[in-house]
């Protein structure tokens, strides 16, 4: 009977450790998703700036001709 309680308490500790790891992984995934969103926004901003500079350059070179 004592053996059963030792096994149950050990499994309870293992379950608690596994739940802690799952919680940490979820937090890490949330941070990763936030970082990806920020990088995507920055890349969109850079692409838009490139498009604008390209349009201005094209307009400027056509005026020069």
CHARMM internal coordinates of N, CA and C (Angstrom, degrees):
IC EDIT
DIST 1 N 1 CA 1.4462
DIST 1 CA 1 C 1.5308
ANGL 1 N 1 CA 1 C 111.08
DIST 1 C 2 N 1.3289
ANGL 1 CA 1 C 2 N 117.04
DIHE 1 N 1 CA 1 C 2 N -41.45
DIST 2 N 2 CA 1.4624
ANGL 1 C 2 N 2 CA 121.27
DIHE 1 CA 1 C 2 N 2 CA 179.04
DIST 2 CA 2 C 1.5277
ANGL 2 N 2 CA 2 C 109.79
DIHE 1 C 2 N 2 CA 2 C -64.32
DIST 2 C 3 N 1.3041
ANGL 2 CA 2 C 3 N 116.08
DIHE 2 N 2 CA 2 C 3 N -37.25
DIST 3 N 3 CA 1.4694
ANGL 2 C 3 N 3 CA 121.13
DIHE 2 CA 2 C 3 N 3 CA 178.66
DIST 3 CA 3 C 1.5281
ANGL 3 N 3 CA 3 C 110.68
DIHE 2 C 3 N 3 CA 3 C -59.39
DIST 3 C 4 N 1.3148
ANGL 3 CA 3 C 4 N 116.59
DIHE 3 N 3 CA 3 C 4 N -40.19
DIST 4 N 4 CA 1.4605
ANGL 3 C 4 N 4 CA 121.88
DIHE 3 CA 3 C 4 N 4 CA 179.78
DIST 4 CA 4 C 1.5262
ANGL 4 N 4 CA 4 C 110.66
DIHE 3 C 4 N 4 CA 4 C -61.60
DIST 4 C 5 N 1.3314
ANGL 4 CA 4 C 5 N 117.85
DIHE 4 N 4 CA 4 C 5 N -44.47
DIST 5 N 5 CA 1.4599
ANGL 4 C 5 N 5 CA 121.63
DIHE 4 CA 4 C 5 N 5 CA -179.34
DIST 5 CA 5 C 1.5228
ANGL 5 N 5 CA 5 C 111.66
DIHE 4 C 5 N 5 CA 5 C -67.60
DIST 5 C 6 N 1.3205
ANGL 5 CA 5 C 6 N 116.90
DIHE 5 N 5 CA 5 C 6 N -34.40
DIST 6 N 6 CA 1.4680
ANGL 5 C 6 N 6 CA 120.63
DIHE 5 CA 5 C 6 N 6 CA 177.21
DIST 6 CA 6 C 1.5195
ANGL 6 N 6 CA 6 C 109.46
DIHE 5 C 6 N 6 CA 6 C -65.80
DIST 6 C 7 N 1.3150
ANGL 6 CA 6 C 7 N 116.97
DIHE 6 N 6 CA 6 C 7 N -43.04
DIST 7 N 7 CA 1.4689
ANGL 6 C 7 N 7 CA 121.26
DIHE 6 CA 6 C 7 N 7 CA 179.76
DIST 7 CA 7 C 1.5193
ANGL 7 N 7 CA 7 C 109.85
DIHE 6 C 7 N 7 CA 7 C -65.17
DIST 7 C 8 N 1.3458
ANGL 7 CA 7 C 8 N 116.86
DIHE 7 N 7 CA 7 C 8 N -44.10
DIST 8 N 8 CA 1.4650
ANGL 7 C 8 N 8 CA 120.57
DIHE 7 CA 7 C 8 N 8 CA -179.81
DIST 8 CA 8 C 1.5204
ANGL 8 N 8 CA 8 C 110.89
DIHE 7 C 8 N 8 CA 8 C -63.21
DIST 8 C 9 N 1.3201
ANGL 8 CA 8 C 9 N 118.31
DIHE 8 N 8 CA 8 C 9 N -43.35
DIST 9 N 9 CA 1.4667
ANGL 8 C 9 N 9 CA 120.00
DIHE 8 CA 8 C 9 N 9 CA -179.50
DIST 9 CA 9 C 1.5272
ANGL 9 N 9 CA 9 C 110.78
DIHE 8 C 9 N 9 CA 9 C -68.64
DIST 9 C 10 N 1.3211
ANGL 9 CA 9 C 10 N 117.49
DIHE 9 N 9 CA 9 C 10 N -34.73
DIST 10 N 10 CA 1.4654
ANGL 9 C 10 N 10 CA 120.58
DIHE 9 CA 9 C 10 N 10 CA 176.94
DIST 10 CA 10 C 1.5271
ANGL 10 N 10 CA 10 C 110.24
DIHE 9 C 10 N 10 CA 10 C -66.44
DIST 10 C 11 N 1.3209
ANGL 10 CA 10 C 11 N 116.41
DIHE 10 N 10 CA 10 C 11 N -42.31
DIST 11 N 11 CA 1.4652
ANGL 10 C 11 N 11 CA 120.25
DIHE 10 CA 10 C 11 N 11 CA 178.08
DIST 11 CA 11 C 1.5276
ANGL 11 N 11 CA 11 C 110.67
DIHE 10 C 11 N 11 CA 11 C -65.36
DIST 11 C 12 N 1.3284
ANGL 11 CA 11 C 12 N 116.13
DIHE 11 N 11 CA 11 C 12 N -34.26
DIST 12 N 12 CA 1.4618
ANGL 11 C 12 N 12 CA 120.24
DIHE 11 CA 11 C 12 N 12 CA 176.59
DIST 12 CA 12 C 1.5149
ANGL 12 N 12 CA 12 C 111.65
DIHE 11 C 12 N 12 CA 12 C -64.10
DIST 12 C 13 N 1.3254
ANGL 12 CA 12 C 13 N 116.73
DIHE 12 N 12 CA 12 C 13 N -41.21
DIST 13 N 13 CA 1.4728
ANGL 12 C 13 N 13 CA 120.55
DIHE 12 CA 12 C 13 N 13 CA 176.74
DIST 13 CA 13 C 1.5306
ANGL 13 N 13 CA 13 C 110.64
DIHE 12 C 13 N 13 CA 13 C -65.05
DIST 13 C 14 N 1.3242
ANGL 13 CA 13 C 14 N 116.28
DIHE 13 N 13 CA 13 C 14 N -41.94
DIST 14 N 14 CA 1.4691
ANGL 13 C 14 N 14 CA 119.99
DIHE 13 CA 13 C 14 N 14 CA 178.36
DIST 14 CA 14 C 1.5147
ANGL 14 N 14 CA 14 C 110.73
DIHE 13 C 14 N 14 CA 14 C -62.35
DIST 14 C 15 N 1.3344
ANGL 14 CA 14 C 15 N 116.08
DIHE 14 N 14 CA 14 C 15 N -41.40
DIST 15 N 15 CA 1.4657
ANGL 14 C 15 N 15 CA 120.37
DIHE 14 CA 14 C 15 N 15 CA 178.64
DIST 15 CA 15 C 1.5211
ANGL 15 N 15 CA 15 C 110.44
DIHE 14 C 15 N 15 CA 15 C -63.43
DIST 15 C 16 N 1.3258
ANGL 15 CA 15 C 16 N 116.83
DIHE 15 N 15 CA 15 C 16 N -42.84
DIST 16 N 16 CA 1.4665
ANGL 15 C 16 N 16 CA 120.65
DIHE 15 CA 15 C 16 N 16 CA 178.11
DIST 16 CA 16 C 1.5190
ANGL 16 N 16 CA 16 C 111.67
DIHE 15 C 16 N 16 CA 16 C -62.14
DIST 16 C 17 N 1.3155
ANGL 16 CA 16 C 17 N 116.90
DIHE 16 N 16 CA 16 C 17 N -41.42
DIST 17 N 17 CA 1.4648
ANGL 16 C 17 N 17 CA 120.73
DIHE 16 CA 16 C 17 N 17 CA 178.36
DIST 17 CA 17 C 1.5238
ANGL 17 N 17 CA 17 C 110.74
DIHE 16 C 17 N 17 CA 17 C -64.95
DIST 17 C 18 N 1.3303
ANGL 17 CA 17 C 18 N 116.57
DIHE 17 N 17 CA 17 C 18 N -41.88
DIST 18 N 18 CA 1.4645
ANGL 17 C 18 N 18 CA 120.73
DIHE 17 CA 17 C 18 N 18 CA 179.73
DIST 18 CA 18 C 1.5254
ANGL 18 N 18 CA 18 C 110.33
DIHE 17 C 18 N 18 CA 18 C -65.31
DIST 18 C 19 N 1.3272
ANGL 18 CA 18 C 19 N 117.23
DIHE 18 N 18 CA 18 C 19 N -40.39
DIST 19 N 19 CA 1.4677
ANGL 18 C 19 N 19 CA 120.32
DIHE 18 CA 18 C 19 N 19 CA 178.31
DIST 19 CA 19 C 1.5301
ANGL 19 N 19 CA 19 C 110.72
DIHE 18 C 19 N 19 CA 19 C -64.79
DIST 19 C 20 N 1.3215
ANGL 19 CA 19 C 20 N 117.10
DIHE 19 N 19 CA 19 C 20 N -37.22
DIST 20 N 20 CA 1.4636
ANGL 19 C 20 N 20 CA 121.02
DIHE 19 CA 19 C 20 N 20 CA 176.42
DIST 20 CA 20 C 1.5254
ANGL 20 N 20 CA 20 C 111.47
DIHE 19 C 20 N 20 CA 20 C -63.81
DIST 20 C 21 N 1.3134
ANGL 20 CA 20 C 21 N 116.45
DIHE 20 N 20 CA 20 C 21 N -41.61
DIST 21 N 21 CA 1.4655
ANGL 20 C 21 N 21 CA 120.20
DIHE 20 CA 20 C 21 N 21 CA 178.12
DIST 21 CA 21 C 1.5210
ANGL 21 N 21 CA 21 C 111.00
DIHE 20 C 21 N 21 CA 21 C -65.03
DIST 21 C 22 N 1.3226
ANGL 21 CA 21 C 22 N 116.90
DIHE 21 N 21 CA 21 C 22 N -41.00
DIST 22 N 22 CA 1.4686
ANGL 21 C 22 N 22 CA 120.94
DIHE 21 CA 21 C 22 N 22 CA 178.85
DIST 22 CA 22 C 1.5219
ANGL 22 N 22 CA 22 C 109.99
DIHE 21 C 22 N 22 CA 22 C -62.07
DIST 22 C 23 N 1.3197
ANGL 22 CA 22 C 23 N 116.57
DIHE 22 N 22 CA 22 C 23 N -43.38
DIST 23 N 23 CA 1.4678
ANGL 22 C 23 N 23 CA 121.15
DIHE 22 CA 22 C 23 N 23 CA 178.83
DIST 23 CA 23 C 1.5332
ANGL 23 N 23 CA 23 C 110.33
DIHE 22 C 23 N 23 CA 23 C -61.38
DIST 23 C 24 N 1.3243
ANGL 23 CA 23 C 24 N 116.93
DIHE 23 N 23 CA 23 C 24 N -43.09
DIST 24 N 24 CA 1.4648
ANGL 23 C 24 N 24 CA 121.09
DIHE 23 CA 23 C 24 N 24 CA 179.48
DIST 24 CA 24 C 1.5253
ANGL 24 N 24 CA 24 C 110.99
DIHE 23 C 24 N 24 CA 24 C -65.11
DIST 24 C 25 N 1.3206
ANGL 24 CA 24 C 25 N 116.52
DIHE 24 N 24 CA 24 C 25 N -39.80
DIST 25 N 25 CA 1.4678
ANGL 24 C 25 N 25 CA 119.75
DIHE 24 CA 24 C 25 N 25 CA 178.78
DIST 25 CA 25 C 1.5226
ANGL 25 N 25 CA 25 C 111.46
DIHE 24 C 25 N 25 CA 25 C -65.69
DIST 25 C 26 N 1.3194
ANGL 25 CA 25 C 26 N 116.53
DIHE 25 N 25 CA 25 C 26 N -38.54
DIST 26 N 26 CA 1.4695
ANGL 25 C 26 N 26 CA 119.70
DIHE 25 CA 25 C 26 N 26 CA 177.87
DIST 26 CA 26 C 1.5232
ANGL 26 N 26 CA 26 C 110.98
DIHE 25 C 26 N 26 CA 26 C -64.41
DIST 26 C 27 N 1.3269
ANGL 26 CA 26 C 27 N 116.47
DIHE 26 N 26 CA 26 C 27 N -40.92
DIST 27 N 27 CA 1.4640
ANGL 26 C 27 N 27 CA 120.61
DIHE 26 CA 26 C 27 N 27 CA 178.47
DIST 27 CA 27 C 1.5254
ANGL 27 N 27 CA 27 C 110.19
DIHE 26 C 27 N 27 CA 27 C -64.52
DIST 27 C 28 N 1.3318
ANGL 27 CA 27 C 28 N 116.31
DIHE 27 N 27 CA 27 C 28 N -42.22
DIST 28 N 28 CA 1.4680
ANGL 27 C 28 N 28 CA 120.65
DIHE 27 CA 27 C 28 N 28 CA 178.55
DIST 28 CA 28 C 1.5208
ANGL 28 N 28 CA 28 C 110.44
DIHE 27 C 28 N 28 CA 28 C -63.27
DIST 28 C 29 N 1.3184
ANGL 28 CA 28 C 29 N 116.84
DIHE 28 N 28 CA 28 C 29 N -41.40
DIST 29 N 29 CA 1.4670
ANGL 28 C 29 N 29 CA 120.66
DIHE 28 CA 28 C 29 N 29 CA 179.72
DIST 29 CA 29 C 1.5231
ANGL 29 N 29 CA 29 C 110.85
DIHE 28 C 29 N 29 CA 29 C -65.31
DIST 29 C 30 N 1.3244
ANGL 29 CA 29 C 30 N 116.97
DIHE 29 N 29 CA 29 C 30 N -38.33
DIST 30 N 30 CA 1.4654
ANGL 29 C 30 N 30 CA 120.31
DIHE 29 CA 29 C 30 N 30 CA 177.88
DIST 30 CA 30 C 1.5267
ANGL 30 N 30 CA 30 C 110.48
DIHE 29 C 30 N 30 CA 30 C -63.80
DIST 30 C 31 N 1.3351
ANGL 30 CA 30 C 31 N 117.26
DIHE 30 N 30 CA 30 C 31 N -41.77
DIST 31 N 31 CA 1.4668
ANGL 30 C 31 N 31 CA 120.58
DIHE 30 CA 30 C 31 N 31 CA 177.50
DIST 31 CA 31 C 1.5241
ANGL 31 N 31 CA 31 C 111.06
DIHE 30 C 31 N 31 CA 31 C -64.42
DIST 31 C 32 N 1.3372
ANGL 31 CA 31 C 32 N 115.95
DIHE 31 N 31 CA 31 C 32 N -39.50
DIST 32 N 32 CA 1.4661
ANGL 31 C 32 N 32 CA 120.36
DIHE 31 CA 31 C 32 N 32 CA 178.74
DIST 32 CA 32 C 1.5213
ANGL 32 N 32 CA 32 C 110.22
DIHE 31 C 32 N 32 CA 32 C -63.34
DIST 32 C 33 N 1.3336
ANGL 32 CA 32 C 33 N 116.89
DIHE 32 N 32 CA 32 C 33 N -44.03
DIST 33 N 33 CA 1.4583
ANGL 32 C 33 N 33 CA 120.96
DIHE 32 CA 32 C 33 N 33 CA 179.40
DIST 33 CA 33 C 1.5253
ANGL 33 N 33 CA 33 C 111.58
DIHE 32 C 33 N 33 CA 33 C -62.39
DIST 33 C 34 N 1.3353
ANGL 33 CA 33 C 34 N 116.41
DIHE 33 N 33 CA 33 C 34 N -39.86
DIST 34 N 34 CA 1.4609
ANGL 33 C 34 N 34 CA 120.59
DIHE 33 CA 33 C 34 N 34 CA 178.44
DIST 34 CA 34 C 1.5257
ANGL 34 N 34 CA 34 C 110.66
DIHE 33 C 34 N 34 CA 34 C -65.14
DIST 34 C 35 N 1.3297
ANGL 34 CA 34 C 35 N 116.93
DIHE 34 N 34 CA 34 C 35 N -41.91
DIST 35 N 35 CA 1.4709
ANGL 34 C 35 N 35 CA 121.10
DIHE 34 CA 34 C 35 N 35 CA 178.97
DIST 35 CA 35 C 1.5243
ANGL 35 N 35 CA 35 C 110.70
DIHE 34 C 35 N 35 CA 35 C -64.05
DIST 35 C 36 N 1.3279
ANGL 35 CA 35 C 36 N 116.78
DIHE 35 N 35 CA 35 C 36 N -41.40
DIST 36 N 36 CA 1.4679
ANGL 35 C 36 N 36 CA 120.35
DIHE 35 CA 35 C 36 N 36 CA 178.77
DIST 36 CA 36 C 1.5193
ANGL 36 N 36 CA 36 C 110.24
DIHE 35 C 36 N 36 CA 36 C -62.92
DIST 36 C 37 N 1.3260
ANGL 36 CA 36 C 37 N 117.20
DIHE 36 N 36 CA 36 C 37 N -41.07
DIST 37 N 37 CA 1.4607
ANGL 36 C 37 N 37 CA 120.98
DIHE 36 CA 36 C 37 N 37 CA 178.64
DIST 37 CA 37 C 1.5284
ANGL 37 N 37 CA 37 C 111.08
DIHE 36 C 37 N 37 CA 37 C -62.26
DIST 37 C 38 N 1.3410
ANGL 37 CA 37 C 38 N 116.42
DIHE 37 N 37 CA 37 C 38 N -43.20
DIST 38 N 38 CA 1.4654
ANGL 37 C 38 N 38 CA 120.50
DIHE 37 CA 37 C 38 N 38 CA 179.33
DIST 38 CA 38 C 1.5223
ANGL 38 N 38 CA 38 C 111.41
DIHE 37 C 38 N 38 CA 38 C -64.34
DIST 38 C 39 N 1.3237
ANGL 38 CA 38 C 39 N 117.27
DIHE 38 N 38 CA 38 C 39 N -42.60
DIST 39 N 39 CA 1.4679
ANGL 38 C 39 N 39 CA 121.05
DIHE 38 CA 38 C 39 N 39 CA 179.52
DIST 39 CA 39 C 1.5291
ANGL 39 N 39 CA 39 C 109.98
DIHE 38 C 39 N 39 CA 39 C -65.73
DIST 39 C 40 N 1.3194
ANGL 39 CA 39 C 40 N 117.01
DIHE 39 N 39 CA 39 C 40 N -39.73
DIST 40 N 40 CA 1.4626
ANGL 39 C 40 N 40 CA 120.54
DIHE 39 CA 39 C 40 N 40 CA 178.77
DIST 40 CA 40 C 1.5240
ANGL 40 N 40 CA 40 C 110.91
DIHE 39 C 40 N 40 CA 40 C -62.59
DIST 40 C 41 N 1.3254
ANGL 40 CA 40 C 41 N 116.48
DIHE 40 N 40 CA 40 C 41 N -43.38
DIST 41 N 41 CA 1.4699
ANGL 40 C 41 N 41 CA 120.24
DIHE 40 CA 40 C 41 N 41 CA 178.06
DIST 41 CA 41 C 1.5311
ANGL 41 N 41 CA 41 C 110.38
DIHE 40 C 41 N 41 CA 41 C -62.27
DIST 41 C 42 N 1.3310
ANGL 41 CA 41 C 42 N 116.47
DIHE 41 N 41 CA 41 C 42 N -43.12
DIST 42 N 42 CA 1.4548
ANGL 41 C 42 N 42 CA 120.22
DIHE 41 CA 41 C 42 N 42 CA -179.73
DIST 42 CA 42 C 1.5275
ANGL 42 N 42 CA 42 C 111.01
DIHE 41 C 42 N 42 CA 42 C -64.12
DIST 42 C 43 N 1.3355
ANGL 42 CA 42 C 43 N 116.79
DIHE 42 N 42 CA 42 C 43 N -41.67
DIST 43 N 43 CA 1.4675
ANGL 42 C 43 N 43 CA 120.23
DIHE 42 CA 42 C 43 N 43 CA 178.93
DIST 43 CA 43 C 1.5266
ANGL 43 N 43 CA 43 C 110.83
DIHE 42 C 43 N 43 CA 43 C -64.14
DIST 43 C 44 N 1.3218
ANGL 43 CA 43 C 44 N 117.00
DIHE 43 N 43 CA 43 C 44 N -39.11
DIST 44 N 44 CA 1.4658
ANGL 43 C 44 N 44 CA 120.50
DIHE 43 CA 43 C 44 N 44 CA 176.89
DIST 44 CA 44 C 1.5264
ANGL 44 N 44 CA 44 C 110.04
DIHE 43 C 44 N 44 CA 44 C -62.76
DIST 44 C 45 N 1.3177
ANGL 44 CA 44 C 45 N 116.74
DIHE 44 N 44 CA 44 C 45 N -41.52
DIST 45 N 45 CA 1.4603
ANGL 44 C 45 N 45 CA 121.74
DIHE 44 CA 44 C 45 N 45 CA 178.79
DIST 45 CA 45 C 1.5339
ANGL 45 N 45 CA 45 C 110.48
DIHE 44 C 45 N 45 CA 45 C -62.22
DIST 45 C 46 N 1.3199
ANGL 45 CA 45 C 46 N 116.36
DIHE 45 N 45 CA 45 C 46 N -46.04
DIST 46 N 46 CA 1.4682
ANGL 45 C 46 N 46 CA 120.51
DIHE 45 CA 45 C 46 N 46 CA 179.66
DIST 46 CA 46 C 1.5234
ANGL 46 N 46 CA 46 C 110.89
DIHE 45 C 46 N 46 CA 46 C -64.19
DIST 46 C 47 N 1.3314
ANGL 46 CA 46 C 47 N 117.32
DIHE 46 N 46 CA 46 C 47 N -41.12
DIST 47 N 47 CA 1.4692
ANGL 46 C 47 N 47 CA 120.78
DIHE 46 CA 46 C 47 N 47 CA 178.70
DIST 47 CA 47 C 1.5226
ANGL 47 N 47 CA 47 C 110.03
DIHE 46 C 47 N 47 CA 47 C -62.87
DIST 47 C 48 N 1.3259
ANGL 47 CA 47 C 48 N 117.17
DIHE 47 N 47 CA 47 C 48 N -41.04
DIST 48 N 48 CA 1.4643
ANGL 47 C 48 N 48 CA 120.54
DIHE 47 CA 47 C 48 N 48 CA 179.34
DIST 48 CA 48 C 1.5268
ANGL 48 N 48 CA 48 C 110.61
DIHE 47 C 48 N 48 CA 48 C -65.42
DIST 48 C 49 N 1.3278
ANGL 48 CA 48 C 49 N 116.95
DIHE 48 N 48 CA 48 C 49 N -42.38
DIST 49 N 49 CA 1.4681
ANGL 48 C 49 N 49 CA 119.81
DIHE 48 CA 48 C 49 N 49 CA 178.08
DIST 49 CA 49 C 1.5294
ANGL 49 N 49 CA 49 C 110.48
DIHE 48 C 49 N 49 CA 49 C -62.69
DIST 49 C 50 N 1.3253
ANGL 49 CA 49 C 50 N 117.01
DIHE 49 N 49 CA 49 C 50 N -41.41
DIST 50 N 50 CA 1.4552
ANGL 49 C 50 N 50 CA 120.68
DIHE 49 CA 49 C 50 N 50 CA 177.98
DIST 50 CA 50 C 1.5276
ANGL 50 N 50 CA 50 C 110.45
DIHE 49 C 50 N 50 CA 50 C -60.41
DIST 50 C 51 N 1.3240
ANGL 50 CA 50 C 51 N 116.46
DIHE 50 N 50 CA 50 C 51 N -44.67
DIST 51 N 51 CA 1.4640
ANGL 50 C 51 N 51 CA 121.22
DIHE 50 CA 50 C 51 N 51 CA 179.07
DIST 51 CA 51 C 1.5286
ANGL 51 N 51 CA 51 C 110.50
DIHE 50 C 51 N 51 CA 51 C -59.57
DIST 51 C 52 N 1.3281
ANGL 51 CA 51 C 52 N 116.77
DIHE 51 N 51 CA 51 C 52 N -44.77
DIST 52 N 52 CA 1.4692
ANGL 51 C 52 N 52 CA 119.92
DIHE 51 CA 51 C 52 N 52 CA -179.83
DIST 52 CA 52 C 1.5216
ANGL 52 N 52 CA 52 C 111.58
DIHE 51 C 52 N 52 CA 52 C -64.76
DIST 52 C 53 N 1.3348
ANGL 52 CA 52 C 53 N 117.01
DIHE 52 N 52 CA 52 C 53 N -46.43
DIST 53 N 53 CA 1.4680
ANGL 52 C 53 N 53 CA 120.06
DIHE 52 CA 52 C 53 N 53 CA 179.51
DIST 53 CA 53 C 1.5202
ANGL 53 N 53 CA 53 C 110.94
DIHE 52 C 53 N 53 CA 53 C -62.55
DIST 53 C 54 N 1.3210
ANGL 53 CA 53 C 54 N 116.21
DIHE 53 N 53 CA 53 C 54 N -38.15
DIST 54 N 54 CA 1.4575
ANGL 53 C 54 N 54 CA 120.43
DIHE 53 CA 53 C 54 N 54 CA 178.67
DIST 54 CA 54 C 1.5287
ANGL 54 N 54 CA 54 C 109.99
DIHE 53 C 54 N 54 CA 54 C -64.48
DIST 54 C 55 N 1.3164
ANGL 54 CA 54 C 55 N 117.12
DIHE 54 N 54 CA 54 C 55 N -42.65
DIST 55 N 55 CA 1.4693
ANGL 54 C 55 N 55 CA 120.88
DIHE 54 CA 54 C 55 N 55 CA 179.17
DIST 55 CA 55 C 1.5276
ANGL 55 N 55 CA 55 C 110.71
DIHE 54 C 55 N 55 CA 55 C -64.29
DIST 55 C 56 N 1.3220
ANGL 55 CA 55 C 56 N 117.12
DIHE 55 N 55 CA 55 C 56 N -42.05
DIST 56 N 56 CA 1.4669
ANGL 55 C 56 N 56 CA 120.82
DIHE 55 CA 55 C 56 N 56 CA 179.23
DIST 56 CA 56 C 1.5290
ANGL 56 N 56 CA 56 C 109.74
DIHE 55 C 56 N 56 CA 56 C -65.87
DIST 56 C 57 N 1.3192
ANGL 56 CA 56 C 57 N 117.55
DIHE 56 N 56 CA 56 C 57 N -43.07
DIST 57 N 57 CA 1.4473
ANGL 56 C 57 N 57 CA 121.36
DIHE 56 CA 56 C 57 N 57 CA 178.90
DIST 57 CA 57 C 1.5256
ANGL 57 N 57 CA 57 C 110.78
DIHE 56 C 57 N 57 CA 57 C -62.11
DIST 57 C 58 N 1.3244
ANGL 57 CA 57 C 58 N 116.70
DIHE 57 N 57 CA 57 C 58 N -44.12
DIST 58 N 58 CA 1.4583
ANGL 57 C 58 N 58 CA 120.69
DIHE 57 CA 57 C 58 N 58 CA 178.79
DIST 58 CA 58 C 1.5230
ANGL 58 N 58 CA 58 C 111.55
DIHE 57 C 58 N 58 CA 58 C -61.56
DIST 58 C 59 N 1.3318
ANGL 58 CA 58 C 59 N 115.78
DIHE 58 N 58 CA 58 C 59 N -43.52
DIST 59 N 59 CA 1.4696
ANGL 58 C 59 N 59 CA 120.24
DIHE 58 CA 58 C 59 N 59 CA 178.84
DIST 59 CA 59 C 1.5231
ANGL 59 N 59 CA 59 C 110.06
DIHE 58 C 59 N 59 CA 59 C -64.83
DIST 59 C 60 N 1.3208
ANGL 59 CA 59 C 60 N 116.69
DIHE 59 N 59 CA 59 C 60 N -41.14
DIST 60 N 60 CA 1.4599
ANGL 59 C 60 N 60 CA 120.79
DIHE 59 CA 59 C 60 N 60 CA -179.29
DIST 60 CA 60 C 1.5236
ANGL 60 N 60 CA 60 C 111.05
DIHE 59 C 60 N 60 CA 60 C -65.58
DIST 60 C 61 N 1.3232
ANGL 60 CA 60 C 61 N 118.18
DIHE 60 N 60 CA 60 C 61 N -42.61
DIST 61 N 61 CA 1.4710
ANGL 60 C 61 N 61 CA 120.52
DIHE 60 CA 60 C 61 N 61 CA -178.75
DIST 61 CA 61 C 1.5247
ANGL 61 N 61 CA 61 C 111.25
DIHE 60 C 61 N 61 CA 61 C -71.31
DIST 61 C 62 N 1.3323
ANGL 61 CA 61 C 62 N 118.09
DIHE 61 N 61 CA 61 C 62 N -30.15
DIST 62 N 62 CA 1.4731
ANGL 61 C 62 N 62 CA 118.94
DIHE 61 CA 61 C 62 N 62 CA 177.69
DIST 62 CA 62 C 1.5173
ANGL 62 N 62 CA 62 C 110.43
DIHE 61 C 62 N 62 CA 62 C -73.05
DIST 62 C 63 N 1.3205
ANGL 62 CA 62 C 63 N 118.47
DIHE 62 N 62 CA 62 C 63 N -30.07
DIST 63 N 63 CA 1.4726
ANGL 62 C 63 N 63 CA 122.28
DIHE 62 CA 62 C 63 N 63 CA 177.01
DIST 63 CA 63 C 1.5199
ANGL 63 N 63 CA 63 C 109.33
DIHE 62 C 63 N 63 CA 63 C -71.84
DIST 63 C 64 N 1.3247
ANGL 63 CA 63 C 64 N 117.52
DIHE 63 N 63 CA 63 C 64 N -34.12
DIST 64 N 64 CA 1.4588
ANGL 63 C 64 N 64 CA 122.09
DIHE 63 CA 63 C 64 N 64 CA -177.75
DIST 64 CA 64 C 1.5272
ANGL 64 N 64 CA 64 C 111.65
DIHE 63 C 64 N 64 CA 64 C -69.56
DIST 64 C 65 N 1.3220
ANGL 64 CA 64 C 65 N 117.15
DIHE 64 N 64 CA 64 C 65 N -26.24
DIST 65 N 65 CA 1.4782
ANGL 64 C 65 N 65 CA 119.31
DIHE 64 CA 64 C 65 N 65 CA -177.21
DIST 65 CA 65 C 1.4605
ANGL 65 N 65 CA 65 C 113.85
DIHE 64 C 65 N 65 CA 65 C -74.11
END
COOR INIT
IC SEED 1 N 1 CA 1 C
IC BUILD
